[in-house]
Amino acid sequence: MNENPADLAPELCVLIAAVLGLVNGLFLPRTRQWRVAVICAAGLVAGLAVAGVAATRPDLMAFDAFEIDPVTHVTRIVVFGSTLLVVILAAGQVRDHPRESEHYTLILLSALGTVALGATSDLLVLVAAYLLASIPAYALAGFGKDAPGTEAALKYYLMGALLGVVMLGGVTLLFGVGRGTAYPMLREGFADASPAVVAVGVVALLAGPLFKAGAVPGHFWVPDVTEGAPPAVAAFVTTVPKIGAFAALYRFGAETSPGGWAVLVAVIAAVTMTLGNLAAFGQDNVRRLLAYSTVSQAGYLLVPVAMAGRTDLAEPAVLYYLAAYAVTNVGAFAVVLAAGRDDLAGYTGLLRRSPLLGLSLVVCLLGLVGTPPTAVFVGKVLMFGAALDGGHAWLAVVAAVNTVASVFYYLRWIIPLFGRRTGRPAPRPARGASTVAVVAAVLSVLLGVGSGIALTAS
Amino acid sequence: MSAALRGVWGVVPPQKAGMIPGWGSGLVVDELSVFLLVTLAVVLVAVLAYAWADGYGVRFHALMLLFAAAMAVTVTASDLLLLLMGWEVMGAMSYALIGYVWSDPERVRSADVAFLTTRAADMGLYAAAGFAVAGAHSLKLDDLATANAPWRDLIAAGVVVAALGKSAQLPFSFWLSRAMAGPSPVSALLHSAAMVVAGAYLLLRLRPLLDATGWAATTVSWAGALTALLLGAVALAQRDLKQLLAASTCAQIGFMVLAAGAGAVDGGTAHLIAHAAVKSLLFLCAGVWLTRRGTHRVVDVAFGIGAVALAGVPPLSLWVTKDEVLAGVGSSALLAVGFAASVLSAAYAGKALLRLFQAAERVPVPLAQRIPLAGLAVAGAGLGVLGLPGILGEAGPVAWESALAGAFAVLTVGVVVAVRRVPEPAWALRWFWLERAALAGVVRPGFAVARALARFDDRVVDGAVEGVARGGRWTAGLARRRVELRVDGLVGAVGRAARGLAALARRPQTGQVHLYFAQAAVVLAVLVLVAVLAG
C-alpha cells in the first residue's frame, strides 16, 4: 500500500498556503491583509507547478483512495488555475475587508475539497471531499452579510444539506451492496446485486455530485446564489466545484460502470441542458443569465460522462471541455466584475467604451456558444464525437439543437455591446478584473487553437 | 544596288537587335532601311531647326521626335510585330500632330478623319499579321513570301490595303487633304520622310511577297499609276498651295508605289529620297509665306528650285529618279499612264511656280530657317545622282525616254507659266469627292449597322436580361406570398414555442426552498425509475 505523502504534494502546497494564510491573517493589520492573497496565490502557483511535474510521472494509487491519473492531473491543474484567477478577482473585491484573509482561505479549502472530489476512488473519501468542497462555499456565499447574500447562502446550504444526506444514504446502500466503498470492490459487487437496489443507490449517490455540478435536480441553487452572492464568489461556485464534481462523476461511471448508467446520465444531461437554455432565454440580469448558462453547460458536460467506459473519446472530451469551460466561464464573470453592472442594458456600447473588455466578453460568450476557434468549440466537438461514438446519436442531436438555441441568449448580450450608449457615463472598469477577463479570453482562444498539440500530447 | 555602293555598304554589315526570344524579332539596318534612316534624320533636323525658329513648344518637339522614332522603328523592323508597333505609334502621333492646335474644332475633326482613315486601312496589317502566324508560322518579313497559297494571298492583300491607306493612295487619298490642318513643319515631315512614305516603303520592302502572289504586284502597279495620274489632275486643279502640294504628294508617292509594283525597287527608293528633300523644302517655304505673310529672296529661290525639281525638269533630281521608275515599268499601258502622270506633275509644279510671280512684301527670315531651306534646296536639286547608273540604279533610264520626258516637262512648265491659267474642274478641286464618298459608303452604313445592332442589343439582349430579372421578381413575389408565409409562420411558431417553453422553464425557480426540495425529491424519484428501467 502506497502511503507516500509526496504523491499529494500539489494538494499539500495549497493546504499549507491556506493554513499559512489563515495564521498570517490572525496577526496582520487589516490594511496589510493583501499579503494573504499573495501567499494563497503563491501556494496555488506552487501547486500548479508541482501538479505539472506530477503529470509527467506514471499513474499510481495513493492511500488506497486517491488515484493519481490523467483525470486527477487535469482536475488539479484546472482547479488550481481557475482558483488562481478567482483569487485575483476576489482580491479586488474584498480589499481591506475585515475578514479578507478568511475569504482567500475559504476559497483555497473549497478548491482542495474539489480536487479531492475528482481524485478519489472511494465513496467515503468522496463524501468527505463533498463536505470540504461545500461548507467553505456556503460561508463564501454569505460573505457579504447582506440580505441577498444571506438568502443565497441559506438556499445553497439547505440544498446542499438535503442532497448531501441523500448522497450519504446512497453511499450506505452501495456499501451494503458492494461490501466495500472502493470503486473496484463496488464494480464486483454490482455484478451480482439486485439492479433495483443498485439503481436506487446510484441515483441517491449522484444527488451529491449533481448538486456540486449544478445539474438537474441539484441546480436550484445556481441562479439564486449566482445572483445573490458576491460576484467573485459566484464565479467560484459556478466554476471550480463543477470541475471536481464532473471528474468524480466520470470516474465513478468509468470505474464501477453500474447498469443503466449511460441512459440515466444521458437523460439527466438532456434535461439539464434544455432546462438551462430555456430558462436563460428571458433573463435580463446577466448573472442569472450566466447562471442558467452554466446549468446548460453542465448538461453538455454530462454527455461524455454518460459515455464513460463506452468510448475512448469520453475521457478527453470531459477533461478538455472542463478546462475550456472553466477558463471561459471565469472570463465571462470577470467581465461582469469589471463592468460592475448586472443588467443587460448596462452593457450597451461597452465595446466603444472599453474595447478590450468588450472584446474579451465577446470572445467568452462566443466561446460558451462553441464558436471556433475557442476552446469550448473543441470540447463540444469531442462531446459530439463521444455521443455518436458511444451510440447515443439522439443525445448529440439534443445537444446540437440546444447549442443552436443557446445562440439566442448569448447574442442578446453581445448585440448591445456594439450599440451606442446614451445617458450618464459608466464608471471605469476595474483594472484587476479586466486583466483577468483578457487573460481568460486569450487562454480560451489559445486552448482552442492549440487543441491539436494539447490533445496529441496527452 | 550598284557594286560601288554595295562596296561601301559591305563595310557595315546588317545590324540586328533581338526583341522577343524565339520569334526572331528585331531591328535590322540593311541596304533599304539605311537610306530611309539617313533621309529621315536629315529631314528631321532641317524641319526641327525650322520649327525652332518659329518657337514651337515642348509638346510639339516631343510629338515630332516620337513620330520620327516610330518611323525609324517601322523602317528597321524585321518582323510584323515590331513593324506594327512603329506603325501604330506613328499613326497616333500623326493624329496628335495634325490636331496640334486642339482649340480649333475643325482641325481636330481633320485629325479625326485622317486618323480614322489610316486606322481603318491598318486593319489590313493586323489581319496580315494574323494570317502570317497561321500560314507562315512566322512574323518575319522575309518569311512572308514563303507562306502557302491561300495564306500568302491573304497576307499580301492585308499588306497592300494597309500600305495604300498609309500612303494615301486611291481610294484613301482624301485624308492627306485633311492632314493639311497641321502646322507646316508637321506637313513637311509627314509628307516627305515619314508616315505617307511608310506605305510605299512597306511595299518596296515586301516586293518578294508581291511577286510571289502574281496579282498583287499588278494591282499595286495600277493603284500607284492611277493615283499618280488622277491625283496629279487633282493637284493641278487646287487653288490653295498647301492643298496642291498635298495632292502632289499623293501623285508622287503613286510613282513609288508603281515602282514597288513594277519591281523597280532601286528607282522607287531613289525617288522616295529625292522627293523627301523636295517636298519638305516646298512645305517649309509655303510655311514661311503663310506664317510671315511675306517673302525673302532665299525662300523664293529655294521654292523655285523645289518646284522645278518637282516638275521633273532636267537635270534636277526628280527628273532622274522618275525616269528610272518609268524605265523599270514593263507594261506599255502602265508606261503610258505613268508618262501622262509625269506630264501632269510638270503642270502642277508649274502652277505652284506661279506663286512666285505674285507680288509679296519682303520680310526678314531668321538664319535658322534660311539654312535648312538652302540645304534642302541643294539636296533637292542634286539628289538625282542617286539615280545614275552605279550609285543606286542598276540600269539607268533609257536615254531617249529621259530626253523626251525632260523636254515635255520643260515644255509643260513653260506653257503653264505662260498661260497662267489652268482648268479647275470641280471633281478635281474636290478630290473626286472621296471624303464624301467614304462618308456615304462606309461611315453612314457603319453607323446604321451600329444603330441597328444597338437596337437589337436594347430590345433582344437587354430585353432578355430584363426579362430574366422580371421573372426573378415575379418568382420572388410568388415565393413571398405562397411559400414565405408558411416558412415564416413555421419559424414564428418555433420562436413562440421556444418562448413558451422558456417561460415554463422558469416556473420551477420559485425562490422558495421547500418547493425546491419537493421538486428535487420528485426528480430523484423519477431518475430512480429511469435507472431501474434502464438497468
Interface residues (C-beta under 8 A of the other chain):
Chain A: L154 K155 L158 M159 L162 L163 V166 P195 A196 V198 A199 V200 V202 V203 A204 L206 A207 V216 P217 G218 F220 W221 P223 D224 P258 G259 G260 A262 V263 L264 V267 I268 T274 L275 L278 A279 A280 F281 G282 A405 F408
Chain B: A498 R499 L501 A502 A503 L504 A505 R506 P508 Q509 G511 V513 Y516 F517 Q519 A520 V523 L524 L527 V528 V530 A531 V532 L533 A534 G535
